[in-house]
Amino acid sequence: MKRIGMSILCAALGAGQTAHGQGANEIGQATQAWLTLQSSNAAAAPAQPMPGAQAGAAYERYLKSFETAIPAHFGSSFEDAGRPSLDVNYRDMN
């Protein structure tokens, strides 16, 4: 499986070719090869176990994240300092 993944990887990278001089079709094929490699999971490393203490701490942080409500609007630190907002109105841009 790793050999298949490496051959796909080499094909995706063009075996040392640079992006200069490549046509859009070649770049698209390289992108498709990367996506295929990722979705096939052929080059993935084996799963690593997580020790119990670390797993417990991670789960506690996960549970604690639900204690804070998600705000309807995220402000800006600039707004809080009395400076203008960083909001962008895309409708008025021409």
Beta strands, then each sheet from edge to edge (+ up, - down):
end
